[in-house]
Amino acid sequence: MPQGGDAWRGTTVLAGTITAGTQVVLLREVLSAFLGNELIIGVLFFDWLALTGIGALLARRWSSRLPLFAIVPCVLAALCVFPPLTFAGFRFLPLLVAPPGSMLDIWLFLAGALLALAPLCLVSGAIFTLLIRVSTTSGTSNPVGSVYAWEAMGSLAGGALFGFLLFDIIPSQDLLLILCAGAGLSGAVLFSCRRMRSVAVALLPVVLMLLIGRSVWDADMLTFALRYPGHTVLAHRETPFGLLTVTRLGEQTMVYANNVPLLISGNTSATEEIVHFALVQRPHSPKVLIAGGNPAELVPEVLKYTGSSVRCVEENPWLRRAEREFLPFPENGRATYVEGDLRSILLSPSGHYDVIIIVAPEPSTLQSNRTYTREFVHRARLALTPAGVLCMLLPSSAEYAGDDARRVRAILRNTLADQFEHVQILPAGHDVFLASDSTLRTDIAGGIAEAGVPTTYVNPYYVQDDLLSERSRQLEASLGKDTPRNSDARPALMLAQLRYWLRHFAMEYWIPVLTGLIIVFVLFVRTDRMGIGVMTAGCGGIVLELMVLMIVQVSFGNVYKMSGGLIALYMAGMGAGAFAAGRAALAPRWYAGMQCCLALMLLLAAWLQPGISSGSTPGMAGLVPCLFLGSFGAGAVFTLTSRMAALDLVASGSRLYGYDLLGSAVGALLVGPLLLPLLGVQSVANAAAGLVVVGTVISLSSPVWRVHEKA
Amino acid sequence: MKKREFLQLCACGAMGALTHKPVPAGLRAELNALASSHPVDDELWKWSKEALFVEQTPDGVHCLKCPNSCTIPAGGTGLCRNRVNVRGKLYSIAYGNPCAVHVDPIEKKPLFHFLPSTRAFSIAAAGCNLSCLNCQNWQISQVSPKETDNEDLMPRAVVDAARRSASASIAYTYSEPTTFYEYAYDTAEIARREGIRNVWKSNGYIEEAPLRKLCRVIDAANIDLKSFDEGIYGRLNAGSLAPVLRTLRIFHDMGVWLEITNLVIPGWTDDLAMIGKMCAWLCSNGLDTAPLHFSRFVPLYKLNQLPPTPVKKLEEAHAVALKEGMKYVYIGNVPGHSAEHTYCHHCKKLIVERRGYAILQNRMKKSCCEFCGEPIPGRWQM
């Protein structure tokens, strides 16, 4: 345990580790309780970064009131208490306000997330300011830069521990509670050493509760029981793909992924629609590939076609294990089951399948959107026989598709139409999109009768071909041709789907956009020139991080562990940059060089994207130094700027930290959910690099540089 | 400058400045789409028709159409989103503006004892007086007609289109027809004169006076009895139970053919004791012969984290209803289930064998059971 004069370093690392760990745990909560999509995650990061920045700025005024000897134990006590409280807020607030089984209203999420995060993030920002104060008395040559660098190292440790090192060994929330208990225990010891025994005694029950609470009280089971009364939980696991829960209700077995029902047994009408709408197009001995869905019910439907064979792909190995255990699928020589990334599987062999059916979640996240992009459709086309059929699904537009629902459908239709000669949308229980270079039929019930396949639902008794064709014609006629195409680099479908999702809550997309723009404006008006440089570097840094994550995720699928590694790499670069800049000469050329390094890495990442998207290994290898060097530049800019600071290091350090985080907050809010899908990777990289250069020019024009040169 | 223009200008300017590229037309359209907003003007719109059942109050126009009982100030809109107060008069802006126009099998409503195997010309205008968490048609029910793409279809044209589509009836459905009452009423009047039947598919959330007037032109109704608990009605639907029960009694008393749908939602409306009470109430109010459809829930709209209703639960509800004395009980949204068929309540024999929207065999003679001669309630023929 850190002691004496070095205690602040250990405490800073621990603070970085715990806050990074809390972010991971809360992200999981957001995914499971709030249907986490890019917008929600962007808002969460915005809240987090902005509140932390504000906490640092506010702490300038009162940090001197706390006795120096009490700062480290107080920080440790705060690290013990606030993260678990925030976790509890995220876990239980939704249960209080959202009716069972319903989506949490976005307005409640926005207010609730702010409310739940405020105590932790404000304190977390204040901790940075307090630790600068301690470090200034320890004889460190560059106290602000050092705290920044050590905190980055702590975040690196947190990202690595929570993201991949201990992921398979201990659940992330347990790990968080242990670390918090460790911080509390350290704080209690220090309080005790510094003759504040009553505080130490008060901390001990909290520590005890954190350590034994999880073993007597399973929060996951309790919340699931409250959310889904009457279900019998058969299995519950935390996986790299999120929370997986298997339940039984009546005769039905359900698999929930992040609390959303993913697979449900006994869903006859949906199963038959998915299979037969596509297979009646090519009913003679079809070779079929099915990605996702419930093989236990899909495979028997395919095997009804004489001479058919089917290959089922599942990207999530944990889901496949759950299927094998609770929804056993038929073992048959004509059916094979494969685990792996669908895009890679589609690469070979080409011209193999007569029908490819994609059963994927709605394209509201980058992860799910990757099976709807132009690049994916192109690969699918190559994997099909010349007359093969690609089948994709969206939830039903029911009796009427509003503007946003139509836009989603138009983008997908147009993306498919760029690759295939024929595209047909059949609005039924799902909106079924069929694409082929050969003609497609809409008389599904007629086709089933011709094929002589026995069905319960897809037959002339339930599916009336003339009405289906008429609805198809109506929907097709309502879709515009002038839409962007959905691509890996510009996920336009995700943006449209997010906008459609917001309509559930009568919310407009411009509200978060306007919020971001107002903050940008206020910050630019109120910040000095050096602050602008830090802010634009913070913004550029987060844009680089988000861009790299997006490129990797879109190209390689669900890369939970790889993402953890990339975040750790980013933090390592930040820390290394901050350390290195503490020893470098304090000259404008170094400062400009570091800013330019960040800007160049932004451009390089965008330049590498197309190659990575098409599976280029050198491109991927190039992304690693790109991320490291970019974050190195961002970290170095902060430290160099902090070294220019005036005499009051605490005030100037906290101010710069606040600007850095607020710049990052705006970047997180605007880039992930809006600018990347709207403008695409290339334009966002250009804009972010331009912003960094503008920030550099403004900061280099500051009189501080001249004052420093004279000194 | 409107916010749409402002956002567009900001984004285009920023992009142009930073990338030195012209703004593509597609992006401009994208920005327009992002910045789109709800129309808020309070001017009359298209064929807006003065609303029925209103009274003037010092605070605005009091709408007497449904139990929400909105008092709408000048420039304001009712909770249903399609009744607006323009300069002291209340207008329906749904008139002649259906956003959904389809032809459906009558069994889809569901109506099993009303002109079986015929088709219903189905129309809806945007708006609803409830806000159900599980609304299937939320894209039209939770918005104003100004926000939907509508067809220009006055009552006369609706009847003509129904005739062209060989539909036996016109169904006012999908959203909530109470909110486009004037349009539905005028259409129904013309249709009835011309021998086309009228079908009311509704949540039953309507006041007595408009309902009694409506009964003059409506031939059949399917009412969603969403639960039998005031608390659940409040939380799940933002409405209340009592007015719906009154509606059921009035339809029955006025001789409109009535069928009832009860959506069984896991964790919300699947309590068998509550279902038993509901059926007991129906029987004690002379509605034991009204067909009761237990419908399977599927995850929709905001209630998308629940699973579909287990079929076993529907079968239990079915058994409870029969035990309480309901005579014709069906299970919906479960393809191929035996509870799609009609059984004579007297001799228990299968008299109408259904599969989906088709009748495979009909063992009735002159609306009576072929086996025991018991009259089977319904409107079986035109």
Interface residues (C-beta under 8 A of the other chain):
Chain A: P99 P100 G101 S102 M103 D105 R227 Y228 P229 G230 L249 G250 E251 Q252 M254 N259 V260 P261 I264 G266 N267 T268 S269 S397 A398 E399 Y400 A401 G402 D403 A405 R407 T456 Y457 N459 P460 Y461 Y462 Q464 L467 E470 R471 Q474 S478 D482 T483 P484 A492 L495 A496 R499 R503 H504 A506 E508 Y509 W510 V513 L514 L517 L678 L679 S683 N686 A687 G690 L691
Chain B: K3 L7 C10 A14 M15 A17 L18 T19 K21 A25 G26 L27 A29 E30 L31 A33 L34 A35 S36 S37 C99 A100 H102 V103 D104 P105 S122 A124 L133 Q136 N137 W138 Q139 I140 Q142 V143 E147 T148 D149 Y174 R235 L236 P266 G267 W268 P299 Y301 K302 L303 N304 Q305 L306 P307 P308 P310 V311 K312 K313 N333 P335 G336 R355 G356 Y357 A358
